[in-house]
Amino acid sequence: MTATQKGSRHGAYEDALAIVTGTLFVSFALTLFKLAGLLTGSTAGLAFLAFYTTGVPFGAAFFVINLPFYVLAFMRMGWRFTLKTFCAVALTSMLTELHTRFIHIGDVDPIYAAVFGGLLMGVGFIVLFRHQASLGGVNILALYLQDRYGVRAGKVQLAVDLTVLAASCLIVSRLALLASVIGASVLNMVIWINHRHDRYIAWSAP
């Protein structure tokens, strides 16, 4: 592979812009989910459960739930990934609470929120992934357990998501639950189609 084929490295300003862009997309999608009473998986799903059951702000719950995972992120991915992930989580937590101060939405159809929010969240994740950042949480734990104990990462992720889904049956309506499943499917479809290393050749600067 030639130098041209390998692509050019992302600069620090490009990574910063990507983190802001990706978190804006994801946080707006989460705002739609929250307004429609939907859920999603991983730590965001746990934060939604905390919000729906106790009233604690979603952003605060999301930020706090992610704190224990930074140690694992540092051990497995290094300090650059961990720093970018911390910034992405902090921005997402803050922006999710700020969007409704700038835009007022009276009523959101759950299916619309699921499809549009899922698409928007998927694009946001792709932007973050391509700049070696994430929104932390269960995915990092799953990768750590796979490396350390041989437990398949997919099984850990699935177990957590199913637990969130099962708990949500007691909290949200059947329509909201169905819409949440649709949203998760759309989100994963976007990532599955677009997140391929052989189709993207740029990488972050050391």
Residue pairs with C-beta under 8 A, 6 or more apart in sequence:
5 201
6 201
7 200
7 201
7 202
7 203
8 202
9 202
9 203
9 204
9 205
9 206
10 18
10 131
10 202
10 203
10 204
10 205
11 205
12 205
14 131
15 84
15 131
15 132
15 133
15 204
15 205
18 127
18 128
18 130
18 131
18 133
19 84
19 87
19 88
19 91
19 128
19 131
19 133
20 91
21 124
21 127
22 88
22 124
22 125
22 126
22 127
22 128
22 131
22 133
23 88
23 91
23 92
23 95
23 124
23 128
24 95
24 124
25 120
25 121
25 123
25 124
25 127
26 92
26 120
26 121
26 124
26 125
26 128
26 135
27 91
27 92
27 95
27 96
27 99
28 95
28 99
28 120
29 116
29 117
29 118
29 120
29 121
29 124
30 40
30 44
30 58
30 92
30 96
30 117
30 121
31 96
31 99
31 100
32 38
32 105
32 108
32 113
32 116
32 117
32 120
33 39
33 40
33 48
33 113
33 114
33 117
33 180
33 183
34 48
34 51
34 58
34 96
35 100
35 105
35 108
35 113
36 108
36 109
36 110
36 112
36 113
36 114
36 117
36 176
36 179
37 52
37 110
37 172
37 173
37 176
38 48
38 110
38 113
38 114
38 117
38 172
38 176
38 179
38 180
38 183
39 45
39 48
39 49
39 164
39 165
39 168
39 172
39 176
39 177
39 180
40 48
40 121
40 180
40 183
40 184
40 187
41 138
41 157
41 160
41 161
41 164
41 165
41 184
42 135
42 137
42 138
42 139
42 157
42 160
42 161
42 164
43 62
43 65
43 66
43 69
43 135
43 136
43 137
43 138
44 62
44 135
44 137
45 160
45 161
45 164
45 165
45 168
46 61
46 65
46 164
47 58
47 61
47 62
47 65
48 58
48 168
49 164
49 167
49 168
49 171
50 56
50 58
50 61
50 65
51 57
51 58
51 61
52 171
52 172
53 171
57 97
58 96
58 97
59 92
59 93
59 94
59 95
59 96
59 97
60 93
62 89
62 92
62 93
62 96
63 89
63 90
63 93
65 137
66 89
66 135
66 136
66 137
69 136
69 137
69 138
69 140
69 141
70 82
70 85
70 86
70 136
72 140
72 141
72 144
73 81
73 82
73 85
73 136
73 140
74 82
75 144
76 140
76 143
76 144
76 147
77 85
77 140
80 132
80 204
81 132
81 133
81 134
84 131
84 132
84 133
84 134
85 133
85 134
85 135
85 136
85 140
86 136
87 133
88 128
88 133
88 134
88 135
88 136
89 135
89 136
92 135
110 175
110 176
110 178
110 179
111 179
111 182
113 179
113 183
114 179
114 180
114 182
114 183
114 186
115 182
115 183
115 186
117 183
118 182
118 183
118 184
118 185
118 186
118 187
118 189
118 190
119 186
119 187
119 190
121 183
121 187
121 190
122 186
122 187
122 188
122 189
122 190
122 191
122 194
123 190
125 135
125 187
125 190
125 191
125 195
126 190
126 191
126 194
126 195
128 134
128 135
129 191
129 195
130 200
130 202
131 204
132 203
132 204
134 140
138 156
138 157
138 160
139 153
139 157
141 156
142 151
142 153
142 154
142 156
142 157
142 160
143 153
145 151
145 153
145 156
146 152
146 153
146 156
161 184
165 177
165 180
165 181
168 177
168 180
169 177
172 180
